[in-house]
Amino acid sequence: MKRLKKILWQAFLIGILLLPLQSCLDDGYDKNAALLTIGTIHVIEGNDYYFELDEGTKMYPGDTTQLHNYHVVNGQRAFIYFTLLDEKINGYDYNANISHIENILTKDIYYMPQEEEDSIGDDKINITEMWFTNNYLNIQYQFYYSDNPEKKHMLNLIVNRNSNGETTEEENDYITLEFRHNAYEDKQSKRGDGLVSFKLNEIEDMIKGKKGLNIRVKTLYDGIQYKKINFIAP
């Protein structure tokens, strides 16, 4: 239960409004309490699947009767609303009744050719938190947007093949990527927060032997900034 509490607390810290939550460490833990966690969906075969939770445990969706028309995608990151079931399932740490799955924007890292730089955009956005989960980089962000539902924003993490910036010896230990935002000229009426997960498999060859990633971002108030994140905490 200690490991489960860790990811429940992480979900709280990134600003997600939780359903009523009881500590899994309390002796009086209510097994019927609604919980929220973060994980990655893995398809076994057909529509059968399980969740790999962010601290490495596995959760089986033993009861999905409350889900309606949810389309399962292998590798999809998601917020998972659940209650624990008593029945143990061999090979899994938890068995759960799943009440709701809310997808997290999950994308590949993009190798940007020169001719597509304008379409990718470089509008202002803040990175408020970053962390690695298995083969994903998770970025919590803030940007401004309007209430117009027709206006869709686009987020990308790119390898900029056109970048000719000089790097220091320290920076050579990191792979520089660019976190790009295209607001499509949406009005900056209100500030919003969100979370996006980027798959690292596209840059596996690039990151071998490196300390971490160096993320370029055009911030809301302070211009272009670089934020480093280590693969293993120093």
N, C-alpha and C positions, 0 to 999 in steps of 0.2 A: 504493500500500500504506500510506502514511502516514495517509491519511484513514480507511482500514479499521481501522488500529490504534487510532485515536482512539476509535471507538465500542466496540471490544472492551475497551479500558481503562475506558470509562465503565460498561460492564456489570459489570466487576469491582468498581468503586468503589461501586456501589449494593448490594453485598452478595450478589450471586448466585454460587453455587458453580459455577465454570467447569469444563468438561471440560479435559483437557490442552491447553495453548495455547502455540504458538510465536510469537515476535515476527515480524510480517510484514516488519520492517526487516532481519532477520538474513539474511546471504547464504546461510546454510544452512537457510533456511525449508523445512519439510517440508510439501509440498502435500497430503499425506494426513492431516495433523494435524486433529483435531476442533476446531472453533471455535464460538464463541457470539457473537451480536450482537443488536441490537435494531432493529426496523423496523416499518413500516406496510405492510399488505397492500393492494395495488390490483388489483382484478379488471379484466382487459382485456375478455374476453367469455366467457360460459359458465363453465368451470372454469379457464380460462387466467388466470394472475396473475403478479405480480412483487412484490418487496419494495423499498420506498423506505427505505433505511437512514438512521439519524438524522443523519448528517453530509451527506446530500443525494445520495449515489450510489444506483445502482439495481442490484439483484441478481436475476438470472433463475434460477428453480428448474429447472435443466436435467435433474436426475434426482430424482424423487420416489418411487422404488420402495420406499423404506423407510418412507414415510408410509402409514398405514392409516386410512381412514375420517375423514380430516381435512376438516371442513366449512369452505370458504373464504368469508369475509365481507369485503366491501369496507370499508376503513377500520379493520379490526381491527389493534390493536397487538399485537406478539408478540416473544417471544424465539425466535431462529432458530438451531438447531444445524446445522452444515454443514461440508463440506469443499469446497475450490475445485476446479473442473474446468479442464482445459487449453483446451478449445474456447471460442473467443470467440463471443459472440452480439452481433450488430449492435444498437446502441442501449442496451447495458447495460455497466456497469462490471465486473461480476463474473458468472460463471456457476458454479452450485454444485450439489452433491449435498446435498439436504436430508434430514437424518436424523430431525429432530424439530422440531415447532413447538409452543411453549407459549404460549397466549394470555395477554395482559395484560388485566386488567379495563379495558374501554374504554367510557366512558359519555358521554352528553350532559350539558351543564349544565342544571339544572332551575330553572324559575321557580316558586317555592314559594308557593301561595296560603295565606292565613291558616288555613283549616280543616284543612290537612295538616301543620301544624308538629309536632304530637305524633307523627304516624306517621313523620316524617323522622328524629326522634331527635336527641340532642345529647350522646352519650356521649363519654368522654375518648379522645383519640387524639393522637399526636404527628406532626408533619411533620418529617422528618429531612433531606429534600432536595427541591428543586423545580427544574425546568428546562422550557424550551419546546422543542418539536420541531415545526417547521412549524406546523400548525394545532392543536396539542395542548399542554395543560399536563400535565406528568408530576409526580406527587407520590409520593415514597417515604414510607412511614408506619410507625408502630409502635402496636400496641394489645395489650391482654390478652384472652385467650380461654381456653376449656376444651378438653378433648380430645373433646368430644361432637360427633360428625359431624353430628348433627341440628340443631345450632345454627349458623345462618347469620347473618353480620354484613352490614350494608348501608352502603355509602359513597356520598355524594352531594356534589357541588359545586353550591351553590344561589345564586340571586339571591333575597334575602329581601325581598319586597315589603312586609313588616310592619316593617322596621327603620326607626326614627326617630332613630337616633343622630346627634349633631352631628359634623360633619367640619371639619378645619382646611383652610386654603387648600392646604397641601401634599397632604393626603389627597384633595382634589378632583381632583388629577391622576391618581388611581388609581381603578379600579373595585373596590369592595369585594364580595367573594364569601365564602361561608361553607362551610368543609369540614366536613361533618356525618357522624357515625358513629352507627349504631343497632346496639347489641350485643344487642338483644332479651333483656335480662336474663341473658345468658350469664355464667357464673362467670369471674372473673379469675384463672385458674390459672397461665398462662404467657404470656410476651411473645412476640409474633410480628412479623415485618416483611413488608411487601408493597409493591406498586407498582400505581398506578392512573393511567390516562390519560383526560383529559377533553377532548372536542372543543370548540373555541372558536367554531365557526360560529354557535352560538345567540346569541352576544353580540357579533357582528361590528360591529353598529351602535353598541353601547355603548362599545367600546374605541377607536373612531376618535378620534385626537388625544390619547389618554391615554398616560401614561408606562409604565403597567403595571398589575398586579393587587395588591390588598391582601386577603390571605386571613385570615379569622377562623377560629380553631381553638380548641376547648376541650381544652387539653393534659392530659397524664397527671398532672403534678405542680404546674404553675404557673398553673392557671386559664385564663381566656380570654386568648389572645395574638393579635397581628396580625403577619403576615409579608408583606413586600412583595417582589415580583419584577418587574424591569423587562423590557419587551419587547426592548430593546436595552441591553446592558451599558453603564453610564456610563463 
